[in-house]
Amino acid sequence: MQNPDVFFLSETHLQKAKVEKLRRKLGCDHLIIFESDGHSGGLLMMWKKEVRIIEQGVTENYIDVLIQDENEWRLTGVYGEPIWEQKDKTWMTMRELKRHDGETVVSFGGF
């Protein structure tokens, strides 16, 4: 209904073949995926060809990108630790991402 240019999903429970089908259905041209292990996890970021994305990092807990349009800005989709006693791991990851703010790692052209 909203038809966004870029979006992030967590806990997708999807493998690459199903993600490709979803990408086409939603009219997106590019994607970054961290595949689920089948029962849990999975991260996905999709975007349209009009958007320039520069990948910064991908792990089981986040997809971190720079988006270049009129301005350059950062989008980090985070899946935090689900167990309360381990939330400090999520905060440490976010602090580490902030510490590396502005360091371009990899240029990404998409799939």
C-alpha positions in Angstrom: 0.0 0.0 0.0 2.8 2.4 0.8 5.2 1.3 -2.0 8.5 2.3 -0.3 11.7 2.7 -2.3 13.7 0.9 0.4 12.7 -1.5 3.1 14.1 -3.8 5.8 12.6 -7.0 7.2 13.8 -9.1 10.1 12.9 -12.7 11.1 12.1 -13.4 7.5 12.5 -17.2 7.8 13.2 -17.1 4.0 15.8 -18.7 1.8 17.1 -16.9 -1.3 14.8 -18.6 -3.8 11.7 -17.4 -2.0 13.2 -13.9 -1.4 13.8 -13.6 -5.2 10.1 -14.4 -5.8 9.1 -11.7 -3.2 11.5 -9.2 -4.7 9.9 -9.5 -8.1 6.4 -9.4 -6.7 7.1 -6.2 -4.8 8.8 -4.5 -7.8 12.2 -4.2 -6.2 15.4 -4.4 -8.3 18.0 -5.1 -5.7 18.4 -6.9 -2.4 20.7 -7.8 0.4 19.9 -11.0 2.4 21.2 -12.8 5.4 19.4 -16.1 5.0 17.6 -17.7 7.9 18.7 -21.0 9.3 15.2 -22.4 8.4 13.6 -22.0 11.8 14.7 -18.6 12.9 16.4 -15.4 11.8 16.9 -14.0 8.4 17.3 -10.3 7.4 16.3 -8.7 4.1 16.7 -5.3 2.6 15.2 -4.5 -0.8 15.2 -1.4 -2.9 14.3 0.0 -6.3 16.7 0.8 -9.1 16.3 4.6 -8.5 18.1 4.3 -5.2 21.9 4.0 -4.9 22.9 1.8 -2.0 26.4 1.3 -0.7 26.7 -1.8 1.6 28.6 -1.2 4.8 28.1 -4.6 6.5 25.9 -7.6 6.9 25.7 -10.0 9.8 23.0 -12.2 11.3 22.0 -9.2 13.4 22.1 -6.2 11.0 22.2 -4.9 7.5 24.0 -1.6 7.4 24.0 0.6 4.2 24.5 4.2 3.0 21.8 5.6 0.8 22.8 8.2 -1.7 20.2 10.6 -3.0 20.2 14.3 -2.7 22.0 13.7 0.6 23.9 10.7 1.8 22.4 9.0 4.9 22.8 5.8 6.7 20.2 3.1 7.2 20.9 0.2 9.6 18.3 -2.5 10.0 18.9 -4.2 13.3 17.5 -7.5 14.7 18.3 -7.3 18.4 19.0 -10.1 20.8 15.6 -11.6 21.8 16.8 -12.7 25.3 16.7 -9.8 27.7 19.9 -10.9 29.5 21.8 -10.7 26.2 20.6 -7.2 25.1 24.0 -5.8 26.0 25.3 -7.6 22.8 22.9 -5.5 20.7 24.0 -2.3 22.3 27.7 -3.3 21.8 27.0 -3.9 18.2 25.3 -0.6 17.8 28.1 1.2 19.5 30.6 -0.5 17.2 28.6 0.5 14.1 28.5 4.1 15.3 32.3 4.0 15.9 32.8 3.1 12.2 30.3 5.7 11.0 31.5 7.2 7.7 33.9 4.4 6.7 32.7 3.0 3.4 33.4 -0.7 3.2 31.9 -2.2 0.0 30.2 -0.7 -3.0 27.1 -2.8 -3.8 25.3 -3.0 -7.2 22.6 -5.5 -6.2 21.4 -8.8 -7.6 
